Amino acid sequence: FSGAGGGNDIQWCFSQVKGAVDDDVAEADIISTVEFNHSGELLATGDKGGRVVIFQQEQENKTQSHSRGEYNVYSTFQSHEPEFDYLKSLEIEEKINKIRWLPQKNAAQFLLSTNDKTIKLWKISERDKRPEGYNLKEEDGRYRDPTTVTTLRVPVFRPMDLMVEASPRRIFANAHTYHINSISINSDYETYLSADDLRINLWHLEITDRSFNIVDIKPANMEELTEVITAAEFHPNSCNTFVYSSSKGTIRLCDMRASALCDRHSKLFEEPEDPSNRSFFSEIISSISDVKFSHSGRYMMTRDYLSVKIWDLNMENRPVETYQVHEYLRSKLCSLYENDCIFDKFECCWNGSDRQVKFFTRTSDLPNIVMTGSYNNFFRMFDRNTKRDITLEASRENNKPRTVLKPRKVCASGKRKKDEISVDSLDFNKKILHTAWHPKENIIAVATTNNLYIFQDKMN
Amino acid sequence: MFVRGLKRKCFDGEEDIEGTLAGIKAIPSYNLQRQSLLDMSLVKLQLCHMLVEPNLCRSVLIANTVRQIQEEMTQDGTWQMINPQSTGQASLDRLVSTDILCRSSREQAEGKHVPGYSTFNKDFEGDQAQDSSETMSTASSVQAPRNLQGHVWEMENPQENKGNFQKSLDQIFETLENKSPNSVEDLFSEVDNSYYDLDTMLTGMMSNTKMGHCDGLETFSSTTTTASNSNCKSDLNELDHIVEILVES
């Protein structure tokens, strides 16, 4: 496993890019979520047009040992359609907010995809054989004249071109008044939660006509509303534990065994405000846009506008580590508020887990890296072991396979060195909100506005 | 990515000011910047009412920012209530615009700490705010000399300052109440009180799927009366009410 053992920094190389080349971005093509499945063989993206595209990794070619399999389109389907809420006279966007894969139990793959209001369970199955030799039907499906049937035969399966079919198996609707921002599958693999701005519901994967409300922060008087739910996730090992984050920068950990309605948290994670940095924008930039448990479940990571924080579940009063993503934007908050960029919701992710190696290696030697996106198509990685960080760019320039990506640097103030980019030159329309890390290997998927970049570490 | 025209206008504005208001420095004071932020926030809340349901998180964050500013202004004593004057026309043109925020950071407000504000030129375009901010800047830069004169007076008469804010607030309020529909804000005059307790109605409908059409309408109409009963007596109540309606939407 390359990278195990301290001090081996990963060298990232461009591998592939998916999506349209031209700069004119069709609104429907804007990527809104990216997720690897549990084996990493499949990579799903959702877009603003309600479509899901799944890529499959090629089986590794023994002769091409210098690179891992490429990802090619496996299945494309329309998950959600635009709807119109006649009561409110408002459109319901078909944009896919989140995709979450279920662990594979049989030949078929299952994923949950959600828009603002409705969650759907999709079954993706392969068909590479078809029955031929019916007695009553022709091959094209037309019925034969019964009088022409003189013999009986048993239909047999014959190989056919691989067909990948996606079919909706469950539709979980009408349970959310507000916009769904998160879905998370429980470690029992039977239930999952869906969270909107004010409520969190618990579902059983088999049951679509009812769900349990487990968190409700809607005030009796909407005048008093000052805080919303921004993200939620189940604990990876403990099936009764979940967390949810808020727009005020707090994270609440809840235990479903405590009561039916978890409106009293078991733990409240909040860092006290730094008075020297106080401004009218303090609250907005403290709003948490993503929360992710580590694979062990001992830590969780949160993303707010300017930083990534690592929390130890045993310590509520402050994070154990804080990493600045783009601190140079702190002096630009007013402009970012004006052009709405300050409300951008960046996601974050951990590196893939490596359970086999864990028994033989010290924990501190295991790669421990977190990744998140920024502007100008930059994305950032923070190595928790070495405390080093790197800024890379997802762009079509300099994208030769197996060429190591050049680190980028933003010049905050003063003289700009060669190859540095000044803050004022950053393109705030080019934002990387969604990134994903292969669960087992050093392969990452990074979504720009309408392109999906795949990078892998340099092997050998 | 740079909006060149905009930059030039900012500079032009400054040149004009120096020409016409000799001796008076065009420095955005903390109060002015705060006012500017307040106006910008109010505009943002208005712009929320579009075809797609607005982002509740964003609305809440902006509303909280408005509250913060209002609280600080109340503590400062710069928040004063004057009788609202009825206006027939939207006075967006009198909003202290982003033009003020464009001023160079070299000119710091004298004596007053400017917390966390960026006073650098508005260099980048944002997709959403592009049209509105460009319009605003165009409108305001044309009137830059006039605005600044007005602002000089406003600095002397803080009541006048509050009057503008009050007018903006009133417009939002009036439109929401459907008292005097303005053509400018007709867009969200429809948005209205149906949001006031839509959630109650919806949950009612969800739990009882057999609920008739008429029942739905009855709940609908019963909630609207509560909204129209409030009136603008105290500024705090008023702001809360507006914020609640806007956030609700």
Interface residues (C-beta under 8 A of the other chain):
Chain A: D85 L87 K88 S89 L90 E91 I92 E93 D116 N174 A175 T177 Y178 H179 D197 L198 K218 N221 M222 E223 L225 T226 E227 V228 T230 S247 N277 R278 S279 F280 F281 S282 E283 I284 S287 R330 S331 K332 L333 C334 S335 Y337 E338 N339 D340 C341 F343 D424 S425 L426 D427 F428 N429
Chain B: M1 R34 L37 M40 K44 L51 V52 E53 N55 L56 C57 R58 V60 L61 A63 N64 T65 R67 Q68 I69 T98 L101 P115 G116 Y117 S118 T119 F120 K122 D123 F124 E125 G126 D127 Q128 A129 Q130 S133 E190 S194 Y195 Y196 D197 L198 D199 L202 T203 M206 D240 H241 V243 E244 V247 E248
